[in-house]
Amino acid sequence: MASPTRSSSVGSDPRHTLGGDALARPPSPFAALSLIVAPAILTNACSVLIMSTSNRVARAVDLSREVGRELDALSSGASSAESDRWLQEMSAAHTRSVLLVRALRALYTALGGFSSATLLALLGVVFESQLPEPLRRLPEAFAVLAGVIGVGGIVWAAVLLLSETRIAVVALESRFSTQRTRFPQIGAR
């Protein structure tokens, strides 16, 4: 007589117990596809963020050069306030550049994480049937870990980019304030 927890039509296959039916179902092919596609899409998003951040680095470098020329052009008789303002701008440009390079580093880490997750998920799907039972979930676990590293990289890059944007806005407000003092008609608008 069959055990009360097993279906009599299935036999002794432990995957087909009445209480564990949800856990016993074979994985959906869509689960494997989503495990591959999601990191691939995030890899593309990371690449776009890298291009955008690289452009921001180029603008920060251009600003540093412009500020450096202004500092070089100041005569020894220039006011202390003017040279202090240019030095503050140079310091802000330097800080922005450092933050942007760190953000790029985080984005490259994220790109590597998402690319690795895609490859590991693909390898896991291809070789799952050839792996012994205890190791079948290992590629999936490594793919998830690589994806988590990728997400962490994007989050850290976003924090750094927000900090850089704040510095850029403060520098712009300072420059505008200085121009408004020099040209009062600007502030009248």
Residue pairs with C-beta under 8 A, 6 or more apart in sequence:
2 8
5 17
5 18
5 19
6 12
6 16
6 17
6 18
7 16
7 17
7 18
10 16
14 24
15 24
16 24
17 24
32 121
32 124
32 125
35 121
35 124
35 125
35 140
35 143
36 118
36 121
36 122
36 125
38 147
39 114
39 115
39 117
39 118
39 121
39 143
39 146
39 147
39 150
40 114
40 118
42 110
42 114
42 147
42 150
42 151
42 154
43 111
43 114
43 115
43 118
45 154
46 107
46 110
46 111
46 114
46 150
46 153
46 154
47 111
49 107
49 154
49 157
50 104
50 107
50 108
50 111
53 100
53 103
53 104
53 107
53 157
53 161
54 104
56 100
56 161
56 164
57 97
57 100
57 101
57 104
60 93
60 96
60 97
60 100
61 97
63 89
63 93
63 96
64 90
64 93
64 94
64 97
67 86
67 89
67 90
67 93
68 90
70 86
71 83
71 86
71 87
71 90
74 82
74 83
74 86
85 174
85 178
88 171
88 174
89 171
89 174
89 175
92 167
92 168
92 170
92 171
93 171
95 167
96 164
96 167
96 168
99 160
99 161
99 163
99 164
99 167
100 160
100 161
100 164
102 160
103 156
103 157
103 160
103 161
103 164
104 157
106 153
106 154
106 156
106 157
106 160
107 153
107 154
107 157
108 153
109 149
109 150
109 153
110 149
110 150
110 151
110 152
110 153
110 154
110 157
111 150
111 153
112 149
112 150
113 146
113 147
113 148
113 149
113 150
113 151
113 152
113 153
114 146
114 147
114 150
116 143
116 146
116 149
117 143
117 144
117 146
117 147
117 150
118 143
120 139
120 140
120 142
120 143
120 146
121 139
121 140
121 143
123 139
124 138
124 139
124 140
124 143
127 139
128 136
128 139
131 138
131 139
179 186
180 186
180 187
